Amino acid sequence: MGCTTSIYAVGRKKKKSVPEVVVFVPSMRIPVQSDLKRPLRGLIPKDLADRLSCLRNQIVLVAEDTGGSAITELLRALEEYLSVLIGLTKKEYGVEGLIQFKWKNLEDGRHETCIANSWFEVLSVVHLMAMLTLLEADSLMIPKDHSGSGIRVVSSDCKRDAVDLLLKAAAYLEFCVRDVLVHIPPDIKKRLPTDLQDAVLEAISIQALGQGTEIQLGLAVECQKATLSVKRRLACEELSYFSQAYHRLSECDIDTNNGYGKKLLWFIKWKFLEAKAAAYYYHGLILDKGNEPSCHVSAVCCFLAAEEILSECKKACLSFCLATPVTRAPPLWGSMKHLQQKIPEVASRKSQMYGYLLEQEKALQALPDLPDFQLSLRPDDYQLPEIDPAWDSEKWEIQGQPLKEHLKDSEDEIETE
């Protein structure tokens, strides 16, 4: 993207609408104008300091003027900025804690965080990349009906691309926890906003994997070759992901009374219940293939449980949509498009079919445990880009004098005074 000025329409009144959400983006934090040049004066070449400042200012401009919607441009700019930013984290340059980096929450704009630590800036940049990637996945799962027919179809290719994006977002977040937070001192960690706490980062990473599995389950339901065992496994894996995400969130100091903390918890609960209903439904279908009366009784217990959980899903979905900021759920899609009608039908039919067994085998009327599966969806490890060649200090010069000699001369002058 470079350092040229971009022009965006500013000040236009946007028509207010309730956004539709498939992939939930918990919150987005964007950079605020910060003075990078003054703290770095005389320590690194002026053109390098100018480039750092220019790249960051460009991100600020695009993020502010587009509200984060210019996903491709922002991601490209963040990657370019990151390769230059990495140099500030290297101890040999001695500039790690000189700059006050400012960030704010895009949604309210009030909670501004200002921390003088280069690793905090790296953390914030990679976190923003993760949120933008989730936003891109969401856009792929919300089709635009240009025909006016009211029929909206998401292609299988779009769904697979969305899964890839969810994996990429999870990789960014795992990197934040594994490779960035470890460099931030404890006293600074205490000042980090809730969004950047390790438990929250892990929870959202797991949520992304859960949503990726949810999409895979939807693809399996649409595929005639997919077996019941495959569908059950995917439903159980999805259930496990959202269960883990919920537990990680419950361990951290997240505001569940209002804002995105409450909404995130409702979203995870909603998806957890959907996965649980699907898991019991497919588990019931497999058990029902058995020949023993106990198999049929257990199957009916699964179907009835799935039906009850399905009604809880609707309540959780409504609570999620009404939690601030208000959103709306998309039309039924994926496995739920099929199961919303199928579960009540099968539960009713099988209850009538095996009603006599339920009366005879009351001792067997216990909900069976769902099988445990090893989780299969894992992201590749994210690696930071290569450090920009401009950080090659052997080539640094200030006004015709190598920078290292310039700094050494300055130190000598101080000692002789």
Phi, psi and omega per residue, in radians:
M1 nan -0.486 3.084
G2 1.239 -2.808 -3.055
C3 -2.006 0.265 3.111
T4 -1.274 2.734 -3.098
T5 -1.383 2.288 3.057
S6 -1.737 2.532 -3.126
I7 -2.009 2.212 3.121
Y8 -2.225 2.713 3.105
A9 -1.250 2.075 -3.116
V10 -2.013 2.462 3.046
G11 1.537 0.004 3.092
R12 -1.248 2.471 3.089
K13 -1.381 2.130 3.132
K14 -1.614 2.413 3.095
K15 -1.187 2.175 -3.106
K16 -1.275 2.292 3.090
S17 -2.559 2.700 3.126
V18 -1.491 2.025 -3.069
P19 -1.207 2.562 3.081
E20 -1.611 2.446 -3.065
V21 -2.220 2.170 2.965
V22 -1.908 -0.960 3.041
V23 -1.748 2.053 -3.052
F24 -1.424 2.187 3.051
V25 -1.772 1.861 -2.992
P26 -0.963 -0.872 3.116
S27 -2.913 2.801 3.131
M28 -2.274 2.263 3.113
R29 -1.948 2.342 -3.106
I30 -2.140 2.712 -3.126
P31 -1.263 2.665 3.066
V32 -2.005 2.640 3.141
Q33 -0.868 2.218 3.119
S34 -2.345 2.597 -3.140
D35 -1.481 1.845 3.124
L36 -1.681 -0.482 -2.996
K37 -1.268 -0.823 -3.022
R38 -1.071 -0.828 -3.134
P39 -1.122 -0.417 -3.072
L40 -1.675 -0.031 -3.075
R41 -1.050 2.187 3.123
G42 1.455 -0.123 -3.113
L43 -1.779 -0.564 3.045
I44 -2.346 2.814 -3.129
P45 -0.984 2.551 -3.096
K46 -1.055 -0.688 -3.108
D47 -1.167 -0.546 3.097
L48 -1.242 -0.740 3.093
A49 -1.114 -0.704 3.108
D50 -1.094 -0.707 -3.117
R51 -1.162 -0.761 3.077
L52 -0.986 -0.853 -3.107
S53 -1.127 -0.727 -3.110
C54 -1.140 -0.777 -3.141
L55 -1.100 -0.750 -3.128
R56 -1.181 -0.737 3.127
N57 -1.083 -0.611 3.122
Q58 -1.138 -0.692 3.101
I59 -1.125 -0.739 3.104
V60 -1.010 -0.822 -3.106
L61 -1.066 -0.879 -3.090
V62 -1.150 -0.754 -3.123
A63 -1.113 -0.739 -3.133
E64 -1.165 -0.822 -3.007
D65 -1.342 -0.390 -3.112
T66 -1.948 -0.069 -3.112
G67 1.121 0.427 3.126
G68 1.489 0.092 -3.076
S69 -1.395 -0.314 3.110
A70 -1.429 1.191 -2.950
I71 -1.070 -0.885 -3.072
T72 -1.078 -0.792 -3.120
E73 -1.147 -0.720 -3.141
L74 -1.156 -0.765 -3.141
L75 -1.091 -0.706 3.119
R76 -1.130 -0.736 3.141
A77 -1.166 -0.694 -3.140
L78 -1.145 -0.702 3.100
E79 -1.097 -0.754 3.141
E80 -1.139 -0.756 3.129
Y81 -1.119 -0.680 -3.087
L82 -1.084 -0.687 -3.117
S83 -1.135 -0.516 3.099
V84 -1.496 -0.659 -3.118
L85 -1.070 -0.597 -3.086
I86 -0.927 -0.597 -3.131
G87 -1.017 -0.561 -3.133
L88 -1.185 -0.323 -3.118
T89 -1.536 -0.176 -3.099
K90 -1.374 2.181 -3.056
K91 -1.128 -0.472 -3.088
E92 -1.142 -0.333 3.131
Y93 -1.594 -0.268 3.058
G94 1.134 0.530 -3.094
V95 -2.142 0.259 -2.991
E96 -1.051 -0.653 -3.052
G97 -2.023 0.455 -3.043
L98 -1.563 -0.478 -3.002
I99 -1.782 2.328 3.046
Q100 -1.492 1.798 -3.137
F101 -1.539 2.231 -3.093
K102 -1.953 2.352 3.084
W103 -2.398 2.726 3.093
K104 -2.474 2.810 3.075
N105 -1.369 2.211 -3.066
L106 -1.131 -0.580 -3.025
E107 -1.193 -0.785 -3.107
D108 -1.908 -0.444 3.086
G109 1.266 -0.041 -3.058
R110 -1.602 -0.706 -3.037
H111 -1.429 1.609 -3.128
E112 -1.685 2.356 3.114
T113 -1.967 2.289 -3.129
C114 -2.264 1.979 -3.074
I115 -2.379 2.303 3.136
A116 -1.584 1.372 3.119
N117 -2.777 2.184 -3.074
S118 -1.177 -0.550 3.116
W119 -1.218 -0.512 3.026
F120 -1.094 -0.689 3.114
E121 -1.144 -0.733 3.090
V122 -1.074 -0.782 3.118
L123 -1.010 -0.804 -3.106
S124 -1.157 -0.671 3.141
V125 -1.154 -0.839 -3.113
V126 -1.179 -0.623 3.076
H127 -1.079 -0.760 3.108
L128 -1.104 -0.674 3.087
M129 -1.065 -0.684 3.116
A130 -1.141 -0.774 -3.124
M131 -1.142 -0.686 3.102
L132 -1.133 -0.637 3.126
T133 -1.191 -0.692 3.040
L134 -1.087 -0.705 3.126
L135 -1.105 -0.675 3.111
E136 -1.163 -0.705 3.092
A137 -1.090 -0.701 3.119
D138 -1.079 -0.732 -3.119
S139 -1.135 -0.563 3.107
L140 -1.212 -0.521 -3.084
M141 -1.555 -0.039 3.079
I142 -2.024 1.655 -3.066
P143 -1.281 2.664 3.060
K144 -1.717 2.154 3.132
D145 -1.551 1.632 -3.119
H146 -1.479 -0.220 -3.092
S147 -1.410 -0.353 -3.101
G148 1.400 0.132 -3.103
S149 -1.411 -0.289 -3.095
G150 1.472 -0.114 3.128
I151 -1.599 2.155 -3.103
R152 -2.039 2.186 -3.113
V153 -2.209 2.263 3.030
V154 -1.752 2.127 -3.090
S155 -1.193 2.742 3.100
S156 -1.068 -0.613 3.119
D157 -1.114 -0.732 3.109
C158 -1.100 -0.690 3.131
K159 -1.140 -0.737 3.119
R160 -1.165 -0.660 3.079
D161 -1.116 -0.663 3.119
A162 -1.119 -0.683 3.091
V163 -1.083 -0.748 3.113
D164 -1.066 -0.706 3.129
L165 -1.173 -0.675 3.105
L166 -1.127 -0.664 3.068
L167 -1.126 -0.701 3.135
K168 -1.137 -0.746 3.111
A169 -1.084 -0.732 3.111
A170 -1.087 -0.667 3.129
A171 -1.127 -0.745 3.092
Y172 -1.012 -0.812 -3.069
L173 -1.212 -0.683 3.076
E174 -1.102 -0.660 3.107
F175 -1.089 -0.724 3.117
C176 -0.994 -0.783 -3.104
V177 -1.256 -0.778 -2.999
R178 -1.378 -0.685 -2.942
D179 -2.094 -0.121 -3.119
V180 -1.979 -0.884 -3.106
L181 -1.012 -0.508 -3.126
V182 -1.143 -0.353 -3.132
H183 -1.589 -0.134 -3.075
I184 -1.656 2.182 -3.112
P185 -1.045 2.637 -3.109
P186 -0.966 -0.673 -3.106
D187 -1.158 -0.554 3.099
I188 -1.369 -0.622 3.105
K189 -1.001 -0.626 -3.131
K190 -1.139 -0.411 -3.110
R191 -1.618 -0.089 -3.124
L192 -1.170 2.506 3.063
P193 -1.127 2.797 -3.089
T194 -0.955 -0.660 -3.102
D195 -0.996 -0.462 -3.046
L196 -1.813 0.140 3.041
Q197 -1.196 2.557 -3.049
D198 -1.048 -0.684 -3.122
A199 -1.142 -0.660 3.127
V200 -1.203 -0.754 3.115
L201 -1.051 -0.756 3.121
E202 -1.133 -0.734 -3.120
A203 -1.078 -0.748 -3.121
I204 -1.241 -0.584 3.057
S205 -1.091 -0.788 3.126
I206 -1.173 -0.657 3.081
Q207 -1.014 -0.739 3.131
A208 -1.077 -0.706 3.110
L209 -1.174 -0.650 3.092
G210 -1.105 -0.717 3.132
Q211 -1.241 -0.565 3.045
G212 -1.100 -0.721 3.108
T213 -1.186 -0.627 3.086
E214 -1.040 -0.749 3.124
I215 -1.168 -0.700 3.103
Q216 -1.082 -0.685 3.096
L217 -1.100 -0.721 3.097
G218 -1.065 -0.704 3.098
L219 -1.144 -0.659 3.127
A220 -1.155 -0.689 3.128
V221 -1.105 -0.612 -3.137
E222 -1.385 -0.244 -3.090
C223 -1.646 2.134 -3.107
Q224 -1.177 -0.419 -3.098
K225 -1.452 -0.253 -3.107
A226 -1.232 2.262 -3.101
T227 -1.463 2.891 3.068
L228 -1.065 -0.638 -3.137
S229 -1.086 -0.700 3.120
V230 -1.141 -0.778 -3.127
K231 -1.131 -0.728 3.119
R232 -1.110 -0.755 -3.134
R233 -1.054 -0.811 -3.133
L234 -1.100 -0.711 3.121
A235 -1.119 -0.721 3.127
C236 -1.178 -0.664 3.104
E237 -1.156 -0.754 3.102
E238 -1.040 -0.758 3.109
L239 -1.034 -0.749 -3.130
S240 -1.126 -0.741 3.132
Y241 -1.055 -0.862 -3.085
F242 -1.225 -0.499 3.049
S243 -1.145 -0.778 3.112
Q244 -1.104 -0.741 -3.131
A245 -1.071 -0.731 -3.135
Y246 -1.124 -0.754 -3.130
H247 -1.142 -0.666 3.124
R248 -1.148 -0.704 3.124
L249 -1.142 -0.650 -3.106
S250 -1.193 -0.268 -3.121
E251 -1.519 -0.219 -3.034
C252 -1.939 2.935 -3.083
D253 -1.513 1.298 -3.128
I254 -1.856 2.432 -3.110
D255 -1.309 1.854 -3.113
T256 -1.695 0.055 -3.119
N257 -1.513 -0.500 3.132
N258 -2.734 3.030 3.062
G259 1.190 -2.739 -2.997
Y260 -1.237 -0.397 3.099
G261 -1.084 -0.839 3.126
K262 -1.139 -0.736 -3.100
K263 -1.162 -0.693 3.126
L264 -1.086 -0.751 3.131
L265 -1.114 -0.704 3.116
W266 -1.161 -0.648 3.126
F267 -1.109 -0.815 -3.119
I268 -1.137 -0.675 3.106
K269 -1.123 -0.737 3.119
W270 -1.035 -0.852 -3.111
K271 -1.214 -0.587 3.068
F272 -1.063 -0.784 -3.126
L273 -1.184 -0.686 3.089
E274 -1.055 -0.794 -3.135
A275 -1.134 -0.669 -3.130
K276 -1.155 -0.729 3.108
A277 -1.084 -0.774 3.138
A278 -1.130 -0.732 -3.117
A279 -1.085 -0.787 3.135
Y280 -1.188 -0.612 3.127
Y281 -1.109 -0.883 -3.106
Y282 -1.220 -0.579 3.075
H283 -1.126 -0.694 3.109
G284 -1.106 -0.724 3.130
L285 -1.080 -0.674 -3.140
I286 -1.246 -0.744 3.111
L287 -1.093 -0.611 -3.083
D288 -1.171 -0.253 3.106
K289 -1.354 -0.206 3.117
G290 -1.227 2.851 -3.093
N291 -1.698 -0.323 -3.093
E292 -1.376 2.563 3.075
P293 -0.974 -0.624 -3.130
S294 -1.082 -0.562 3.120
C295 -1.122 -0.765 -3.121
H296 -1.203 -0.664 3.112
V297 -1.114 -0.795 3.124
S298 -1.102 -0.663 3.129
A299 -1.101 -0.779 3.129
V300 -1.092 -0.695 3.087
C301 -1.032 -0.694 3.109
C302 -1.137 -0.780 -3.120
F303 -1.119 -0.743 3.138
L304 -1.161 -0.665 3.098
A305 -1.137 -0.745 3.129
A306 -1.066 -0.697 3.138
E307 -1.143 -0.728 3.132
E308 -1.162 -0.729 3.134
I309 -1.139 -0.603 3.141
L310 -1.062 -0.662 3.108
S311 -1.199 -0.584 3.067
E312 -1.183 -0.578 3.111
C313 -0.997 -0.791 -3.092
K314 -1.092 -0.691 3.122
K315 -1.177 -0.732 3.135
A316 -1.139 -0.683 3.109
C317 -1.084 -0.768 3.132
L318 -1.120 -0.740 3.125
S319 -1.101 -0.690 3.095
F320 -1.094 -0.826 -3.090
C321 -1.101 -0.634 -3.079
L322 -1.454 -0.328 3.111
A323 -1.153 2.490 -3.120
T324 -1.191 2.358 -0.088
P325 -1.356 2.459 -3.050
V326 -1.105 2.343 3.097
T327 -2.360 3.081 3.050
R328 -2.250 2.596 3.131
A329 -1.397 2.602 3.101
P330 -1.303 2.904 2.986
P331 -0.990 2.682 -3.112
L332 -0.929 2.376 -3.115
W333 -2.526 2.980 3.082
G334 1.054 -2.493 -3.086
S335 -1.139 -0.594 -3.093
M336 -1.177 -0.486 3.085
K337 -1.063 -0.586 3.136
H338 -1.520 -0.747 -2.984
L339 -1.394 -0.413 -3.113
Q340 -0.991 -0.613 3.118
Q341 -1.692 -0.610 -3.029
K342 -1.203 -0.734 -3.071
I343 -1.055 -0.890 3.116
P344 -1.071 -0.652 -3.138
E345 -1.112 -0.854 -3.107
V346 -1.183 -0.703 3.134
A347 -1.064 -0.748 3.140
S348 -1.176 -0.804 -3.084
R349 -1.157 -0.788 -3.105
K350 -1.233 -0.566 3.097
S351 -1.114 -0.710 3.104
Q352 -1.226 -0.709 -3.094
M353 -1.120 -0.707 -3.064
Y354 -1.944 0.420 3.140
G355 -1.021 -0.664 -3.123
Y356 -1.162 -0.608 3.121
L357 -1.205 -0.653 3.129
L358 -1.089 -0.593 3.108
E359 -1.282 -0.704 -3.092
Q360 -1.302 -0.644 -3.014
E361 -1.929 0.919 -3.105
K362 -1.070 -0.525 -3.133
A363 -1.171 -0.378 -3.105
L364 -1.619 0.000 -3.087
Q365 -1.372 1.264 3.092
A366 -2.289 2.434 -3.127
L367 -1.229 2.083 -3.115
P368 -1.224 2.707 3.088
D369 -1.253 2.543 3.043
L370 -1.380 2.563 3.128
P371 -1.218 2.649 3.070
D372 -1.672 2.380 3.102
F373 -2.229 2.585 3.034
Q374 -1.238 2.305 -3.084
L375 -1.209 2.276 -2.988
S376 -1.769 -0.370 -3.083
L377 -1.547 1.945 -3.129
R378 -2.334 2.362 3.125
P379 -1.414 2.685 2.977
D380 -1.273 2.605 3.139
D381 -1.133 2.339 3.061
Y382 -1.464 2.461 3.084
Q383 -2.133 2.445 3.076
L384 -1.086 2.618 3.076
P385 -1.141 2.857 3.095
E386 -1.085 2.483 3.117
I387 -1.103 2.448 -3.092
D388 -1.073 2.400 -3.133
P389 -1.022 -0.330 -3.134
A390 -1.104 -0.272 3.132
W391 -1.496 0.131 3.073
D392 -1.263 1.689 -2.990
S393 -1.169 -0.297 3.122
E394 -1.131 -0.413 -3.094
K395 -1.732 0.007 -3.099
W396 -1.248 2.393 3.043
E397 -2.488 2.510 3.039
I398 -2.156 1.984 -3.114
Q399 0.897 0.841 3.055
G400 1.453 -0.083 -3.135
Q401 -1.972 2.297 3.086
P402 -0.913 2.424 -3.037
L403 -1.058 -0.705 -3.116
K404 -1.074 -0.697 3.115
E405 -1.183 -0.656 3.123
H406 -1.059 -0.778 3.131
L407 -1.180 -0.659 -3.137
K408 -1.148 -0.723 3.110
D409 -1.077 -0.692 3.141
S410 -1.106 -0.703 3.129
E411 -1.143 -0.693 3.137
D412 -1.110 -0.685 3.141
E413 -1.106 -0.699 -3.138
I414 -1.137 -0.695 -3.101
E415 -1.179 -0.593 -3.077
T416 -1.448 -0.234 -3.129
E417 -1.254 nan nan
